[in-house]
Amino acid sequence: MVSAETEITTFGRSLSQKFLSHARSTSVALDDLKQSSIDTYKMWVSAGKPRQGILFDFMKDAKYKYKLAVRDAIHVHENTFYDDLYDHLLATICQISGKLRLARRVRISFL
């Protein structure tokens, strides 16, 4: 039997992996940053993996830019979900409160 914690963790991973594969296929900017990161990494490896210098700085910079762009894309995706959820919740609350006000008016009018 799988625990709820494992299911949530697995769901979270699969959701982020699905999102990343979707975001990578639809975002030209992420594709460019990923390719740049790969290219600079290959140059760094072919130079003997120096731990300092221009190639090391380029490789780290490209990697950082790509990771930052992925993180931003995930945050945008998550915020879109929460915004939609909030809008739905607000509409439901307004609908319920409108019904309550109408019920109070009807009850007061019968008294």
VENLINLIN-V629029 format. One record per pair of residues at least 24 apart in sequence whose ideal C-beta (glycine too) atoms are under 6 Angstrom apart, sorted by sequence separation. I is the first residue (numbers start at 1). GAP is how many residues later the second one is. If there is no record, write none. Layout:
# VENLINLIN-V629029
I:GAP
I:GAP
This chain:
# VENLINLIN-V629029
37:25
36:26
37:26
37:29
33:32
34:32
33:33
33:36
30:39
23:50
19:58
